[in-house]
């Protein structure tokens, strides 16, 4: 027998999921609207009157997406490679060697990992101004 509590939990999760996915549905709906449709119409329409993929074709021909993709792969790959090298150089002595201040260094690294970037984003921005 399904408990009433489980039903409410599932209904809440379904509602939150639909609420979370709605912007993506709106994005897809707006991208499929033709040039004659007003995307700022009131009341808004979720289903386009005339479906068209011309917007996607136009963007593909006007923007050099392959260059942007390659640039993103270079930045991401370089970041991963540099992070792997530096983490290995820091992790090996902490794991295999004994030295004075090892615990302090380890806890300092852990402390910086535990602070999320969003907490220091504004102070870092203000310092760079």
N, C-alpha and C positions, 0 to 999 in steps of 0.2 A: 504494500500500500504506500502510495506516495504521500509524503507529509506535506502539510500546507506550507511549512517553512521552506522546503525545497522548491515548491512552485513559485513562491515570491522571490527567492534567490534567482531562479532561472528567468523569471519575467524581468527582474531588474537587470540581469546580465544581457538579455536580449535588447532591452531598451537602450542601455549604455552602448552596446555594440552598434545598433542602428544609428544612434546619435554620433558615434565616432566615425562611421563610414559615410555619413551623409555628405560631408564636404567633398569626398572623392567622387560620389555619384553626381553631385552638382558640377564638379569640374568636367567630368566626362560628358554630361548633358550639354553644358555650355560649349564645349569644344566641337560637338557634333551639330550645332546650329548653323544654318546658312547665313550668308551675308545680309540677307533681307530681314532677318529676325532681330529684334531688339533684345539684347541680353540683359538690359536694365529695366525691362518692362515691369509694371506693377498691375496686377499681382504677378509674381514670377511664375514661369511655366517650367516644369521639370522635364517634360517630354517635348523635344523639338518638333516643330511642324514639318520641316523638311530636313531629313537626315542627310548630312553630307560629310565626306571624308576629305573635302578639298582643303580644309584648314590644315590637316596633317600633311598633305602633299605639298602645300605652299610652304610650310615651315621646313620640310625636308629639303626643298630646293633653294630656299633663301638663306638658310643657316648652315654653316659647316659643322654639322654635328659630329662627324668623325674626328675632326681636329679637337673639339671639346672633349670627346670621349678619350682620345689618346692623352690629352693633357691631364685629365682626371686620373687616368691609370698611372701616369708618370708620378704625379704628386702622391697618390695613394701608395704606390709601390715603393717610392723613396721614403715615405713616412714609415711604412712597415719595416723596411730594411734597416733604416737608421735606428728605429726603436728596438729592433731585435739585436742589433750590434751593441748599442749602449746598455740595454738591459742585461745582456750576457756578460758584458764587462763589469757591470755592477753586481750581478748575481753570483758570479763564480767566487769572488773573494768572500762574500757573505756566507756562502754555503760550504766552502772547502777550507778556508783559512781561519786562523785565530789571530786576532789583533786587538789592540786597545781601542775601545770605542765601538766595537762591532755591534753591540746591542743598541747603542744610541743611533748609529747610522741606520740600522734596520728599522727602528721605530720611527725615525725621521722620514724614511722612504714610505713606510706604511701610513704615516700621518698625512703626507702629501697626496697619497692615493685616495685616502678617505674623504678628502675635501672635494666636493664636486666643482667642476669648472664654473657652473652657473653662480656659485657663491662668490667667486673671485672675479667674475667677468667685469662687473662695473668698476671695482677698484683698479683693475689692470687697465681698463679703458681710460679712466681718469688720470692715471699715472702717465700714460703715453701721450696725453694731450699737451 
